Amino acid sequence: MENIAAHFLLIIYFLFVLMCFIADAQDLLDDGGWSSQGLHHEGPCNIPVLDGRSLPLRYFLDRYAYSTPVVIRGVTDNMKFRSLCSKSSLLEEYGQRKVRLSTANTYSYTKVDVAFRKYVDNLLRPQSLDVLGSDTLYFFGDNNLTEWQNLFDVYKLPPFLLPGTSRAYSFGIAGAGTGVPFHWHGPGYSEVIYGRKRWFLYPPDKQPHFHPNSTTLSWLTDTYPNLPADEAPLECTIQPGEVLFFPDRWWHATLNLDTSVFMSTFLG
């Protein structure tokens, strides 16, 4: 009888673990109400992908932090933050607040202030190939952190901070096909909360060929297919719950394959 009871308890335990796994998987598949007609251009992934749950900080610093991008899985648990970033939750809390939009070109000179609800209802749409970066408004950073602080306080950033750096958050929501053309700055992380985001990266000494006012979607359509092998980028599509780390001064461009919600952490 004891063996039967032990086996029964073991079965119950495994069923519980399975149900938790299925629930987490369903949460990650949920689009949070940000559904749109997505793109199918996931492409290859030639960037190292690591399990953050078994990644020592010293190994990360020695192997990747100053030399190459890396995708890290399982390094954060942002399910609570994710639930707060659903479309209905954000509109209820922040719908009437002003947000600052930037043009989606390399230099992002133009800034436009609109109500968050107006951005979501009227401007958050898939990218057209014939629209220039200077005519595409993008919600990413440049916002009053005091007003969004309660939301950002829930976010759990990746634990791998570089020595001597501080962090600055940049929260974004963008439509399918949008993205930022090639540019560079200091090191940082980018985590996808909803949707998928495709990244293209080049080392600091290998400037890519691009027009600063062409969108990433145009570059992917017109330039990317004709690149010789020695000019191909490092690239990967980041899924919800995954984090991409990019080192200092690396060129990078992004392409949102769906309506995407994401959080970047810049290390300065």
Secondary structure, DSSP 8 states (H G I E B T S, - for coil): -HHHHHHHHHHHHHHHHHHHHHHHHHHHH--TT-------------S-EEEGGG--HHHHHHHTTTT--EEEESS---HHHHHHTSHHHHHHHHTTSEEEEEESSSS---EEEEEHHHIIIII-----TTS-GGG-EEEES-S-HHHHHHHHTT----S---TT--EEEEEEEE-TT----SB--S-EEEEEEES-EEEEEE-TTS-----TTS-HHHHHHHTGGG--GGG--EEEEE-TTEEEEE-TT-EEEEEESSSEEEEEEEE-
